[in-house]
Amino acid sequence: MNRRWARQIGSFLALVAVLLAAAAWSLLLMGRAPARLYIACTGQNRVALVDPVRHEVLGHLQTDAGPEELLVGGGGWRLYVACREAGTVQVFDTATRRLLTRYIIGRAPGNLSLDEERGILEVANVEQGPNTLLHLQPDPLLSFVPRTVTSPVVGLIEREPRRFKGEVDARIGSQVELEDRGVFLGVASEIPDVLVAGIQDQVVRLRIPIGLGPSEILSGPGKTRAFISLRGENAVAVLDLQTLDVLARLPVGQGPTRLLALPGEEFLYVMNTEGSTVSVIRMEGPEVCKTLEVGGNPLGAVLWNLAWR
């Protein structure tokens, strides 16, 4: 009896494995990678894999030192990771989580830009040196056979960052434009206000007290609200874009910086860069609905879902 049950269980597991493999190959043949959110955790030299539908951490990819910038290509089957401290760009297979190749840049790589038709990955030097062009040659089966030719070119990085004018002289760290009013709302990390300035002249017309260390501002559903990460207060402020009143102040993790809104305008991911968590905010509430433990110092993030592109 035990042997018969063992054979039946073994047959059942074999059938499940075949079905799962068939499903994976179906996705591959259709060129559809599953929905994934990748988050660079600089403090532990790894990238967290997150399911953006269930808001769950699925695992991690170990990287070189200082991963910061991420890019997804190859129909969702390739993840490019720029490791600033190590001076490298790594390429991972997103299905197997295997490291495929590593490019030694030798400077501070970031701001990745991919032209898949020509097979060129452009890597900017975030310390404002020359860029590098990596010429890629993937094969039809996605086994990825690289060949590299590097050449310095004029960088994509803006050499003179935009600045507020008038009574405020500060670099614009992040902004949301309100085209119908001819103004934008911007933040500078050293100023505890949201600054309202003209789109054309960048002259500050209004200052809205918001909190310490504003890092990023992002508009919510229908551009009726804006969300501002406050690094100095471990909070995210919510601003009404019609009245310019502060609606709420949501406590999040330690040192929030970058914000990522998921398609559908329902959820907002907050990178708590001085800690090890990501806060998930339901924007309609607004409310913090979940906290994900992803690893030390989450910073850069990139989302892939073919249906959302």
N, C-alpha and C positions, 0 to 999 in steps of 0.2 A: 504493500500500500504506500509506504513512504517513498519507495523508488518511483512508483507511478506518479505520485504527486510531484516529486522532484522533476520528473521528465516533463510533466504538464506545465509546471512553473517555468522551467527552462525554455520550453517552446513559446510560452506567453511572452517572456522577457525578450526572446529573440525576435518575435513579431513586433513588439514595441520598438525595439532598436531599428528594425527595418523601416517601420513607419516614420520614425523620427528622422532617419537618414533620408528617406524619400522626401519628406517635407523640407529638409535643409537643401537638398538638391533642387527641389522645385523653386525655392527662393533664389538659389544661385542662378538657375537657368532663366528666371524672369528678371534677374539683375536687381532684385529687391533685398536689400539688407534690412534687418529688423530695426525698429526704433531704438536708438541709444543716445544717451547723453554722456559725454566724456568730460571729466573734470581734472585739471592738472593740480596735483597736490605737491607743491614745491618743497614742503618741509620733510617729506618722506620719500621724495624722488619716485613718484608713482602717479598713475592716472586711474581714477576711479571710474568704473562703468556703472551707469545708473539707468534703470528702466524709467523713462519719463511718463509712462502711463500709470504704473502702480507706485511710482516714487519709492523705488527700492534699490539698494546698492547690490549689484550682481557680482562684483569682484574687482580686481585691480591688475594693472599692467606695471611691472617694474621698469623704470626708465633710468637714463643717465641723470647727472646732477642738475637740479634746477629746471624742471619742466615748467614752461609758462604758456606758450602759444600752441594751439591745437588746430588741426584742419582735417576734414574728412574728404576723401576722394574715392575714385574707382567704384562709383555706384554705391558707396557706403561700406566697401570691403577693405578700404585702406585708411589708416589713421596716421597722420604725420604729427610728430611731436618735436617742437623746438625746445632744446634744453639749453637755457641761457648760460648757466654756470659751466657746464661741460663744453659748450661751444659745438654742439652736435645737433643734427636732425635725424630722428629715428623714424622708421616706417614699420608699422605693425599690420598684420592681417587681423581684421576685426572678427572674423569667424573663429579662427583658432587661437587668437591672442598671442600669436608667435611673432617675434621680432624678425623682420625680413632683411632689413639692411640698415646701416648707420652711415650717415654722411658727416665727415669731420669738417666743420666750417671754420673753427678756430677763433671765432669772435663771439659776438653776442647775438645769436640768431633769433628772429621773431618776425611778426607780420607776414606770415606765409601766404603765398598766392599761387594757385595752381591753374595752369592752362593744359587741360588733359588732351585736347585735340592735338596740340603740338608736343605734348609730353614734356612740359617745362614746369619746374617748381622754382619759384622765385623766393629767395630768403633774404629778408632785409636785415641789416645790422642795426639793432635798436639803439646802439650808441653812436649812430649817425656816420658810420663808415660806409664803404661801397657795398652794394648788394651782391649776392651770388646767384647765378643761374645754374640749376641742376637739370640736366637733360636726361629724362627718364625714358626707358624703353620697356614697357610692360608687354608680356606676351599674351596671346588670346585666352589662355587658360588661367590668367591672373597669378601665375607663379612668380611674376615680377623679376625680370632679369635687368638689373640697373646698369647703365653706363653713365659716367659723370664727366661733364666738361664744365669747368667753372670760369666765369669771366666777370670782372667788375662792371657794374652799370650804375646809372643814376638811380638812387633809391626811391622807394615809394613813400618813405617817411617824410612828413611835412617838416621842412627845416626850420621854419619860423612858425611856431604854434600860434593859433589865434588867441587874442587877448581881449579882455574887456577894456573899454575906454571910458573917458570921463573921470568921475571921482574915484573910480576903481581901476587900478592897473594890476591885473593878475591874469594868469594863463587860464583859459577856459578848459576845464577838465572834462566836462560832459554837458550835453545840452539837449533840450527838446524844443522843436520849432512849432510856433503857432502861426501858420502862414496867413490865416485870415485876419490876424491882428498886426501882422508885420513885426512880431517880436519873437524872441526865444527866451527860454528859461535856462540858465546855466549855473554851474557850480564850480567853485575853485576850492581846493581842500583847505586852504589857509583862511577862508572867509566863512563865518557861520551863518551865511544867508544864501537863499536862492536869489540870483540876480536876474532881473528882467531887463533885456537890452534889445535894441533895434537889430533886425536881421541884417540890414544893409551896412550900418555904421558901427555896430557893436557897442554903442554908447549906453551906459546903464541908466535906466529910467526909474527903477524901483528896486528896493531891497526888502526881501521877506525873511525875517528871522526864522531859522530852521533848526540849528543845532551844530554841534562841534564836528569838524572833519567830514563835511559832505564829500563823498567819493564819486558817486554816479547818480544821474537822474534819468528816469525812463518813464515814458507815458504808458498808461493803462488802457483798458477797453474804451474804444471810441474817442480817445484823447480827452476824456472828461476828468481824469486824475493823473497825477504824476507821483512816482515813488522815488524817494531819495535815500540812499544808504548813508548812514551817519557813523563813520568809523570811530569817532571819538565818543560816541554814546551807546554803542552796541544796539542800535535801533534802526528802523526804517520809517521815515516820515511819509505820510500820505497827504498830498496837496490837491485841493479842488482847483482845476484849471479854469473854471468859470469865475469863481469869486476870489481865487488865490488865497483861500483860507486853509490852514492846516487842519485836516479832518481827524487824523489819528497818528499815533506814534507807537509802532509795534516793536516790542523787544525781540531781538534775535540773538545770534551767537556773538562771539568775540571778534571785533574789528571787521564789520561788514564792508565790502568794497564793491565788487562787480555784481551786476544784476543781469539776469537772463529771463526774458518772458517767453513762455512756451506758446507755440501756435494755438490759436483758439482763444487767446487772451483771457485765460482762466487762472493759470498758475504762474507765479514768479519765483525763480530760484535766486537765493541770496548767498553769495560766497563769503563766508565768515573767515576772512583770510588770516586773522591773528589767532584763530583757534583751529578746530578740526572738523567743523560741521558745515552743512548747507541747510539753510532754512527755506521751507516751501511755504509760500504765501498764496492763499486764495484771494485773488484781487477783488472779487466782487464784494467780499465781506466788509472791509478787508480783515483777514485774520491769518495767523501762523497756524497751518494745519498739520505740519510735520517737520521733524528735524532729522536730517540724515548724517550719520557718522561716516565721513568719507576719508579722513586722514589729514595729516598736518598741513596747514596753510593752503586751503583750496583757493585757486586764483583763476586761471584761464578755463573757459568752458566752451564746448561746441556741441551742437545738437544735430543728429541725423535722423530723418524719417522721410522716405521718398514721398509719402502721401502728403506731407506738410510742405514740400518744396514747391 
